[in-house]
């Protein structure tokens, strides 16, 4: 694990009433390094980053790093979750290039 990853701030996920499968630290490291510590959409690196599951969680996808990208809070909440149908294909293409 590189030193930059250890010092990076990650936004905590909101707590939900139902329990979700946890993402391993190893997955965070792989995704963070593949995304070079930046949001894959806007390139911001100095804000807390969030792990986004492109095809959702569960059914073997929760800890699959190839299903994940790093996004800043602005892109994650306002862009991607505001218009998932538009951004999902874009994120799938980005993930293909990363992995």
Secondary structure, 3 states (H helix, E strand, C coil): CCHHHHHCCECCCCCCCCCCCCCCHHHHHHHHHHCCCCCCCCCCCCCCEEEEECCCCCCCCCCCHHHEEEEEHHHHHHHHCCCHHHHHHHHHHHHHHHC
